[in-house]
Amino acid sequence: MKATNAVVLNPAGLRRRGLAGITHELRDHYVLYLMILPTIAYFIVLGYLPMRGFYYAFSKFKFGTPLFENDFVGLKNFEYLFSSGTLAYLTRNTFLYNIAFIVLGNLTQMAVAIMLSNLRMSAKRSMQTMIFFPYFISFVIVKAFSYAVLNSTNGMLTVYLRNMGVMGFDAYTTAEIWPFIIVLVYLWKQLGYGSVIYLAAITSIDDTYYEAASIDGATAWQKVTKITIPMLKPTIITLTLMAVGVMFRGQFQLFYNLVGDNGLLFESTDILDTYIFRTLKSTFNISIGTATCVYQSLFGFAFIMLVNGIVRKVNPDNALF
């Protein structure tokens, strides 16, 4: 009893033991902690120090004026964004495009991984190399390919439609087709990378499950639906949550390289990232750009918390936190 009271009544002693434990941990594993120092420095320099620029969202930016000496305007920058209607279609486009990327991306990647897992090793390696190759192609090269196919003068698609009797087609003035083009290009680029992750998860499934299913007379489709897909559920949830984590950051390189500054397509292709970039490149309105960044961060954080909360309610083991 006395020992227990001593512990309770001597929190300073507990703190000293805690400090000694931390010191002991650092001394025993200092090499591991040194290895993570570059990562810590990266987030401090590029993640936390720039956060002081948060003030620009609530001020009127002036060239040559120190950060906290700019005139404070409160929520006027946010009022402008909401009243102009810009945030409505930016949020809609960013959200819907990323939903399509997540849903269709996971489905196609999982389907390709299941297909590859049933091929012979030599064929699997060849197919995997071919599917993975687009992931390494620069978006600048993708832009050149897309222009060669879509330009209104001698683009491959334009010439084909002209030969079929469709005259006057111009992809760069037809906003309705660009959601399909952007989603298809994204799937083409990411298919190899995502399928490798799913393929690694499939190869870790115990073969005895499939052997037992074969003995029971299960078909190939039944093995996929009753064994493979249920065993992939943790991987699907983890990849989905990771994708949701950057959901409102969009895919800037994809959108900007394919669409650029073509104002005719903004209504169906403009997302938060491209709008923020344009405020810095064209109008150089730091205050509006920062206000959009703040909105993007807060909205994204709220959405992550919502999705993770739903996953925690349904299956706590697969939640991120």
N, C-alpha and C positions, 0 to 999 in steps of 0.2 A: 504493500500500500504506500509506504514511504517513497519507494522508487517511482511509483506512478505519479504521486504528487510532485515529486521533484521534476519530472518531465513536464508536467502541466504548468508548473509554476516557474519554469525557467526557459522561456521561449528564446532568450538570448543564446542559451546553450544549444538549442536546436538550430538556431541560425548559424552558429559557429560550426556545428557538425555538417550542416548543409553546405557551407562555404568550403569546408575541408573536403567534402565529397566531390564538389565541382572541381576543386584544385586537383584532387587525386585522379578524377576522370580525364581532365585535360592533360595531365602529366603522362598517363598511361596510353592515351590515344592521340597524342599531339600530331602525329603524321596525318591521321584522318581529318582532324580539324583544320590543319594547314591546307589540305586538298580542297576544302570547301570555301576557303577565304576568297578565291577569285569570284565565286558565285555570289558570296555576300557583298563583295565590293561592286559587282555588276549591278545588283539590285539597289544598293545604296546610291551609287552614282547616277544610274539611268532610271531608277524607279522612285526613290524617295526624295532625293534632293530637288528634282524638277517639280515636285508637288507644290513648292511654294508659288509656282506660277498659277496656281488655283485662283489667286487674287485677281488675275486678269478677267475672269468671268464676271466679276462684280465691279469692274472699273472701266473707264474709257481710256483705251490705250493711246499713248502719245509717244512719238519717236524721240529718243534721247532722254526720256524721263525715267528715273529709277522706278523699280517695280512698285513699291508701296507709296510712291508719290503721285501715281496716277489718280485722277479724280474718281472717287467711289460713287457708283451709280446704283448700287443695290441690285435689284432683280430686273433692271430694264433690258439687259441683253437677253435674258430668258423670255421676257415679255415679247420682245421683237420676234424671237424664234417661234414662239407659240402662235402669235397673232398672224405671222406671215403664212402659216400653214406648211412651212418647209419641213418641220420636224415630223409632221404627220406622214408624208409619203416617204421620208428618209427612214423612219422607224419601221414603216410597213415593208419597204423593200428589204431593209437589212434583216428583219425578222423572217419574212417569207423565204428569201433566198437561203438563209441559213437552215431553216426547217427543211427545205428541199435538199440541201447539201447533206444534212445529218441523216435524214430518213433514206433517201435514195443512195447516198454514199454507203451507209452501213449495209443496206440490202444487197447492192451490187458487189461490194467487197466480200461479204460473207458468201454470196453465191459463187463467186470466182474461187474463193479459198476452198470451198467444198468440192468444186469441180477439180481443182488442182490436186487435192488430197487423194483423188481416185485415179489419177494418172500414173503411168510408170515413171520411174525416177528420171530417165533421160528426157522424156516428153515434158515432165513437170519443170525441169530446169530451163528448158528452152522457152516454154510458155511463160514462166515466171519472169525470165529476163525480158521478154518482149513486152509484157504487161507493165513491168517496173520501169522500163526505159523512159516513158513520158514524164515521170516524176522529176527527172533530172534536167528536163528541157527548160530553159529560161523562158519566162513569160514574154520577154522581148521577142524571142523566136516564135512563140505562139502567136504574138501579135502579127508578125510578118506572114505566118501561115494563114491566119484568119483573113487578113487583107487580100492575100492572093486568091482566096476562095470567094470573098464577099464583095469586093469592090465593084462598082457599077459599070466600069468600062470593059475590063476583060477578065473579071473574076470567074473562077471555075463554075460556081453556082449560077452566076448571072448569064454566062454564055450558054449553059445547059438550058436554063429557063427560056432564053431567047430562041434557042433551037426548037423548043417545045411550043413556041408561039406566045409565050408570056413576055410582053414587051414593057419596058419602063420600070422594071423591078430594081430597086435600090435598097439594099439591106441597111445602109447607114441612115436612111430616113424612115425606116419601117420599125417603129419601136416595139410592135407586138411580138416580133420573132426573137428578140434579144433575151428574154428570160430563158427560152429553150436553148439558145446558143450558149449562154453563160453556164447554165447547169450542165449541159453536155460536156463543155470544155473542162469544167471542174471535175466531173466524174472521170473523164479520160485521164486527167493529170493525177488524181489521187487514187485511182483504182489499184495500182500496183503496191503502193505503200500500205494502204489499209488491208489489202488481201494478205500481205505477208504477216501482219499482226494476227489476223484470224487464222491463217494457216499454222502459225506457231501454237495457237491455242488448240487447234484441232489435233495436231500431232502429240499434244500432251494428254489427250484422252486415252484412257486404258483400252487396249485392244480387246480385252476380255468381254467388254460390253458388246462389241460388234460380233464376237465369236458366239456369245450366248444368244444374241438376236438371230444369227444365221441358223443356229441349231433349232430355234423355235420357228423358223420358216419366215422370218421378216424379209421384206423386199428392200431394195436399195433406198427407195423413197421413205419407207417406214424407219429405216436406220437414221436417215437424215432428220426426219421430223421428231422422232421419239428419243434419239440419243444425241446426235451432233448439236442441233439447235438448242435443246435444253442445257447441254453442257457449256454452250457458248454464252449463256445468259449473263454471267458476271463480266465477261469481256465486252459484250454489247453495252451493258449499263455503264461500265467504266469509260469506254470510248465516247459514249453519248454525253456523259457528264463532263468529260474533258472538252468536248466540242461545244457544249453549252457554256463552258467557262470563257470562251473567246467568241461567243455567238454574236455579240454586238460590236465586235471589232471588224467584222466583215472579212473580205478577201481583197484587200486594196490592190495588190498587183494584178490580180485577175481582172477586176473591173476596170481599172485605169488603163491597162494595156489594151484591152479589147475595145473599150468605148472612148477613152481619152476625154477630151473636152467638147464632145459633140452634144450640144444643148438640146438637140431634137430627141435625144434618147434619155434624157435625165429622168423624165417622169417614171420610166420603167426600169432604169438601170442605176440611178444614183443611190448611193448608200451613205451612211454617216461618215465613213472614212474618206471617201472621195470628196464629199462636201467640205469636210474639215481641211483637207489638202488644198481645195480650191480657194477657201477663204484666206489661206496663207500665200498661195501662189498668185492669184488674180487680184483680189481686193485688198489683200494684206490686212484684213480685219482680225487682229489678234484676239480682241475681246469676244467677238462672236464665235470664232473658232474654239477658244477655250471654253466658252459656255456650252458649246455643243459637245466638247470632250467630257465636261462634267456631267452633262445629261447622259451621255453614252455610258460613262462609268457607273453612275448611280443606277441606271436602268438595268445594266448588265449585272451588277451586284445583286439587285433585288431578284432578278430572274434566276440567277444561280442559287440563291437561298431558297427560292420557291421550289425549284426542281429537286434540289437535294433534300428538302423537307418532305416532298412527296415520296422520293425513293426511300428515305428513312422510315416513313410510315409503312410502306409496302414491304420493303426488304431491308432492314437495318444493316445487314452485313455488307451490302453493296453500296451504301452511302459513302461519300467522300469524307464526311465528318458528322 
